[in-house]
Amino acid sequence: MAAVVDFLERCDDPHAALSQMLDELDAKALTTSIVDLRCAEEVIHAVDKHNGTGAFAAPDGQGTAALLDDEDGITIVDAFDMPRYCYDTQRKVFHENAGKVKTINASAESKIELYRERFLLLQQRVARHRMFVKPAFSASGAAAQRTYCELTPLTGLLGHSVGTKYVMGCLSQLEDDRFFLEDLTGQIQVDVSHAATSSGLYTENCIVVAEGEVRKSDGVLEVRALGFPPAESREDTRNATNFLDFVGAGRLRPKDIERMVEEEAASTSDMFVVLSDVWLDRESTFARLRTVFEGFDSLDAIPSMFVLMGDFSSQPFGPTRFGFGDYAKGFDKLAELVREFPRLRQEARWVIVPGPGDPGVSSALPRPPLMPSLTESLREALPRATFASNPARVRYRSQDLVFMREDLQSRMRRNCILPPTEIEDAPAEKAARARARAKALARQARLERNEARAERRAAARAKKLRGGKGGGKGGVVGGGGAGSGDENAEPNGATAEDLFDAVMEEADGGADVDADVDADGDDGEEIVSDDELSEEEEEEDEEASEWENRPLFRHLAATLVQQAHLAPLPIAQLPVYWEHDHALRLYPAPHCVVLGDRTEQQALAKFEDTELVNPGCFADDGSFAVYRPATREVEFSAV
């Protein structure tokens, strides 16, 4: 009670603050009717965060304008500020682990909890999937006839096991050249050499669902089919978790989401510009940046947000390079450039995300923001800039976006224990690609018909020209055909000069000849020129094939969404802070993940409801991407 009284006493309007507290209390999933001190502090913390008061007050007293702006609806969350939710296997609910202080120097127990929480997160999701849910009643009917797969704990495979089994576990290599599946009950050696796999990149430490049979000779599980735990829609996840706020941007209730979706649809001019690998130690980068800024500054509605992702130097920092002075000069030059565009620097939001080659404490994820001592001039030039972590979370009204800079595709492919299979399109993608192929075939057919008509008309014009020149019954041919004495005569009696004259007549637009040709039995259809062959459709098909036809990138999208994690790799290959592993989760599945990856060019892949976008390398070819939240469309461009 004392905490509530102290909070109300420092509020300008105690009645309004009390109403906010009651609203926040009503939104919480309480297990008891008693409000204890911890619950009251969480409610006060949420109200302070929303109002920009208390610990969230800015030095000038203007609130958290740098984090949340009610006008643009953008909330930026640092990875180190995300709440940590753990799954309780007894109560079947998530609870926030807010009592323990998170640190980067964790104990060995935190590493064990890391793997345990990853497994439990996917296990509770799989348990809701229709494929793995046993029918509620054993009586006859549709429910009883529905097939399902019953997951067996690994301890259930020990001893005498007969028949096909379905298991779920973490792939690991406990011995040289021997792979094992591990779950919370035990482990078993597996043979995946002949396993059929679904789309995805299968590496160590990823969690899989396997179908197979235990060999009686050596007790090894011979896997026939291997796949990732099936993904779950964002709506199903929110309903199952009672709309918990896993990001830390504020809990969204169903009525709030409906209102925000309408606001998103109305904000058609909002767009986010994303640039990756902005090397500030090269003059060509600043020339391209000037072109980009001039182009967007000339628009009536400027972009709502610019996201600049590292590396911000062409030479990565490391044990042999630590030129902080030259590194800071790059941001000084960027600040001078930005000052030339007052609209952009004052009205747009700016998010600066460090890359793996930028200075930092270590190479582990998540990476903290860039140090203020290196970016002081840019912070002064951009009053609405947020120096975010890597990865950075952005909530735009009802949409959750993730921005990450990491060469993830090459790491994943290099650590694959099985080669990626040929990815299969979803029904919607199959239909889209079928329509594109049909359009291409239709265009090719029109071109062939046009060429055939042109040849027939040229021959007909040549025939009439021969008849006009000869003056006799047979004209020039005179009934002699090709043997009339003309060495250049064609088999049908037309000379090369006649055909050339016919072509020139067609180029000049001889209407009288065309009318006679149509009267002689031609179909009279209009010849469609190449310029009129649906140029817009051709461009759309080319773009779709160019940006979306990246098989390996589509495998990566399927892996990240189904694993619900941004780094499903061994920690030795991609280090992670053990107590901040929850900041890399993709749960619930975000609307869009922007991955700055130099391994791949500009690419776009969609898996379920999540878009995976690679904006390209701005330093190499000036490529970048524009995301339009109103339509959830991605536009690629280059300067």
Sequence and secondary structure as in RCSB ss.txt:
>XXXX:A:sequence
MAAVVDFLERCDDPHAALSQMLDELDAKALTTSIVDLRCAEEVIHAVDKHNGTGAFAAPDGQGTAALLDDEDGIT
IVDAFDMPRYCYDTQRKVFHENAGKVKTINASAESKIELYRERFLLLQQRVARHRMFVKPAFSASGAAAQRTYCE
LTPLTGLLGHSVGTKYVMGCLSQLEDDRFFLEDLTGQIQVDVSHAATSSGLYTENCIVVAEGEVRKSDGVLEVRA
LGFPPAESREDTRNATNFLDFVGAGRLRPKDIERMVEEEAASTSDMFVVLSDVWLDRESTFARLRTVFEGFDSLD
AIPSMFVLMGDFSSQPFGPTRFGFGDYAKGFDKLAELVREFPRLRQEARWVIVPGPGDPGVSSALPRPPLMPSLT
ESLREALPRATFASNPARVRYRSQDLVFMREDLQSRMRRNCILPPTEIEDAPAEKAARARARAKALARQARLERN
EARAERRAAARAKKLRGGKGGGKGGVVGGGGAGSGDENAEPNGATAEDLFDAVMEEADGGADVDADVDADGDDGE
EIVSDDELSEEEEEEDEEASEWENRPLFRHLAATLVQQAHLAPLPIAQLPVYWEHDHALRLYPAPHCVVLGDRTE
QQALAKFEDTELVNPGCFADDGSFAVYRPATREVEFSAV
>XXXX:A:secstr
 HHHHHHHHTSS HHHHHHHHHHHHHHS  SSS   HHHHHHHHHHHHHHHT GGG  TTS  STTTEETTTTEE
EE GGGS  EEEETTTTEEEE  SS   SS  HHHHHHHHHHHHHHHHHHHTTSGGG   S  SSSHHHH     
B  GGGGSSS  S EEEEEEEEEEETTEEEEE SS EEEEE TT EE SS  BTT EEEEEEEE TTT  EEEEE
EE      HHHHHHHTTT  SSSS    HHHHHHHHHHHHH TT  EEEEE   TT HHHHHHHHHHHHHHHTSS
S  SEEEEES  SSS  BTTB  HHHHHHHHHHHHHHHTT HHHHHHSEEEEE  TTS  S S BSB    TTTS
HHHHHH TTEEE  BSEEEEETTEEEEEEE  HHHHHHHTBSS        HHHHHHHHHHHHHHHHHHHHHHHH
HHHHHHHHHHHHHHHHHHHH SSSTTTTT GGGSS TTB TTS BHHHHHHHHHHHHHT HHHHHHHHHTT    
    GGGS HHHHHHHHHHHHHH  HHHHHHHHHHHHHTBS  S TTTS B GGGGGGGB  S  SEEEEE TTS
 SEEEEETTEEEEE   HHHH EEEEEETTTTEEEEEE 
